Amino acid sequence: MTSIPFYLVDVFAERRYAGNQLGVFRHAAHLTAEQMQRIAKELNFSETTFILADEPRDGGYDVRIFTPESEIPFAGHPTLGTAHVIRREIIAGRQQDVGELTLNLGVGPIPVRWERDGSGLMWMTQQPPAFRATFEPADVAELLGLDAADIDDRYPIQEVSTGLPSLIVPLKTLSAVQASRTNRALLPAFERKLEARALLVFAPEALEPGHDLHARVFVDSLGVPEDPATGSAAGNLAGYLARYRCLGPSRIDVKMEQGYAIGRPSLLYLRAEDSPQGVRVEVGGKAFSVAHGEWPL
């Protein structure tokens, strides 16, 4: 029986057994998309990644990303977690080290760099955000089981994308974020109005001292009722915060907590700046190796 190496990683975590779980598979070039999808469904994490080869191509490592239901072109914690595995298992195995590397994803090349202070904090530069359709507070409040008064109407409810779109919903309070629930009976009709499948609700309050925002992300239609940590949606939010000056200045540098409602506390670092040249977005976090082994095929 043949097998390929795999790794389990916790991403956007401050310790193991927190953050968002990720399965990373190496030597996957010979696998079909159907095989990758079956493996992702078996693991049933928010996402699973497949490194096609240990050697870079055109300056980056070819990687594919799957949710339990489908392949997607980009996601945040798979990007950082896979970069962590490449640096730790492939590059370090050659007695080398790097401070930066690139992943070739469906959206194109995504660079990842490490802080030089030894903290393990990684940063990925996401694509400039695209600001798309907006929605009425009453419709979204009903979808989330909230009152329209819970929504902060100073800012739009808007679909934003830095590679994978999400709907950004600004709420007034932490308690409103905690009370949010997607109404699955209403969800299919609502999703026909937008491209995004992820709904991010947030408020400028936090449970932990030193954190700036509390967020939850629901991705029911991709088999993820609630995601512990969502780097793609965090990047969309970072661009949104900078564009609409939600926190005051056009440049933001904040910490966002997520995953507390499902027992996977996560911490995401958001940086963005809105300038005449456009909005630049970076999302950071840490990753921890949990386990590795051989996956039979």
N, C-alpha and C positions, 0 to 999 in steps of 0.2 A: 504494500500500500504506500502510495506517495503522500507527501505532506509538505506544507509550507510553514515557515515560522510566523507566529503572531504574538502580539503584545497587548496588554491591557493597561490603559493610562487614564488617570484622573486629571482633567484639564480645568482651568480657571478655579483651581483649588489652592488653599493655603496649607493643606496637608493631604495625605492619602485618605481615601474613603470619603471624600467630599468632591465638590465640583461635578463636572459632567464626564461620564464614562465614555471611553473610546476604545474600539478594537482596531488595531493596525496590523495589516498583513503585508508581508514582503514576498518578492519573487512571484508577482501576480500577473505577469504579462500573458501567460498562457491560459488564464482563466477567462471564461466567457462572461458576458454581462449577466447572464442567467445564473451562473454559479456564484458570482459576487452577490447578487441579490438574495440568493438562498442563504448564504452565509450571514449577510446582514440581518435577515429575518430571524435566523437562529440565535444570533447574539441579542437582537432586539434592543440594542442601545439606540440613542437618538440618531447617531451616525456610526458608520464603520468605513475605514479607508483601506485602499489597496495601493501599495507602492509597486509600480510595474517593474522597476529595475533598480538595482543598487547604484548604477552609474547615472550621472546627470545627462540630460539631453538639452541642447540649446541653453545651457546655463542653469537648468532647473531639473528637479526630480518629478517625473510623471506620476500623478496620483489621481485616483478616482474615488468619489465619495458616494455612499449609499445610505439612505434611511431604511427603516424596515420595509418601506413600500416602494421606493423608487430611487434612481440615481439623481443627484443634484449637482449643479456646476460649482457651488461654493458653499462653505459653511465655516464658521469661526473656530470652534473648538477642535474640529478635525484638522484644520490647518496648523494650529499651534501644536496639537498633540502629535501629529505626524512629523512635524519638524523636530520635535523633541526626540522621537524614536530615531529619525535619520541621523541626527547629531550624536546620540548616545550609542546607537547600535551599529551604524554603518560607518560613519566617519571616525568615531573614536576607536572602532575596531581596526582601523588602519593606522592607529597611533597618530591621528591627526586631530585638530580641533578647528572650529570656525566660529566666528561671531555673527555670521549671517549666512543664510541660504535661501533658495527660491523654490517654491512648489509650482509646477505647471498644472493648473486646474482647469476645469471647464470654462471658467471666466477669463482665463489667461494666467500669466505669471503673477504670483503673490509672494513678495519678499517677507522674510521673517528675520528679525535680529534679536540678539540677547543683550541685556544690560551688562556693562563691564564690571559691575560691582559684586558679581558672584551670587546675586540674589536668586538667580534662575528666572527672573522676569523676562518674558519674551514679548515682542511687539510685531504685529503684522500691519502693513500698510494696505488698506482696502481701497477699492476703486472710488473715485469721486461719487458722492451720492446723487441719485436722480430723484427729484421730488415729483410725485405723481398725483393721483386723484385724492380728493378730500371727501369726507363723509360727515353726515349730520350727527350731532351728539345724541339725539333721541334714538336713532336707529342703532348706534353702537352700544348705548347704555342698555337697551333691551337685550341685545346679543350677549352682553356680559353680566346680566342680572343686576344692574345698577340703576340708580336714578340719574337722570340727565344732570342733576345738580352736582353729582360726584365728579363730573368731567370739567377740567379746567379749560373754559372756553376762551381764554386769552390766546390759546394756541390751536392750530388746526389738528384734527384727526386725519392723518395723512399716510398714504403709502409711500415708503422711501426704500431705495435700493442702492447698496454698494456692491452688488453682485448677486444677492438673493433678497427679494423684496420682503418687507414686513409692514404691517399696519401699526403705526405709532399712535397710542392713545394716552394723552396726558390726563392724569387724575390729580385731584386736589390733595388727597391725604393717603398716608400709609394704610389706614384702615380700609379705604376704598379699594386699594390694590389687593389687600388680603381677602376682601369679600368677593372679588371678581371670579366668575365662573362662566365658561362658554355654554350657551344654550345650543345643544347639538341639533335640536329640531329646527332652529333658525339658521344654523351655520351654512348648510349647502346653498340656500338661496342667496345668502349674503356673499359667499365666496364667489358666486358668479359675477359679482360686480367688480372684482379686483383680481390682480395677478397673485398677490401675496397669499401665503398659506399660514404665515406666522402672525400672531397678534401679540404685540408687546404693550403691556400697561405699566405705567411707572408713576412715581410721585417723588418730589424732592425731600423725602424723609427717609430715614433708615433705622434698622433695628440695632446695628452695631455702631459704637463710637468710632469716629474717623471715616465712616462711609457717608456718601453724599446722596445716593439714590437707592430706591428699592424698586425692583422690577419683577414681573412674571411674564412668561412667554408661553402661549398655547399654540400647538401645531397639530390639532386633532386629525386633520385630513391626511397628514403624512405619518400617522400612527404614533404620534408623540403628544398625548393629552396635555402634559406640561413638561417643558424642557428645563433641566437644572441650570444650564448656563448656555447662552446663545450669542456667540461672537459676531455672527453676521447681523443679527438684529441689534446688538449693542453698537456696531458700527453705524447702522442706520440711525439709531438714536443719537449717537455722538454728532453726526452731521446735522440732524434736526435741531439739537440743542444749540449748536453754533449758529445755524442759519436764522433761527427765530429768537436768539438771545434769551432763551428760557432762564438761564442762570446769570444773566447780566451781560457779560462781555461776549465778543464774537469768537474768543478763544477759550476752550474749556479743557480742563485737566481734572477729572473726577474719578471716584471709585463707585462702582455700581454693584450692589448685592442682589443675588438671585438664588432661587432654588430652596429657600428656607421652608416653603410650604410643603415640600415633598422630602424633607430630610436630607438634602444635598446642598448645604450652604456653599455658595460660590462667590468669587470676587473677580470682577472684570474692571480693568483700568481703561478709561476712555479719554482720548485726546482728539481734539478737532479744532480747526481754525477756518473761519469764513473770511476770505480775502477777495480782492478783485480778480485774482487768478482762479477762483473757485474754492470749494471746500475740501480740505485735506483731512483724512480720517485715519487714526491709528487705534487699534484695540490691543490691549496687553493682558497677560495673565501668566500663571505658573502651571507647570505640569509635573506629575509624579508617576513614576513607573510603579505598577502594582504587581504584574505577573507576566510571564512569557511561557511559550510552549510551542508544540508542533500541532498543526491542524490537519487532520487526515482528509484527503480528497477522494 
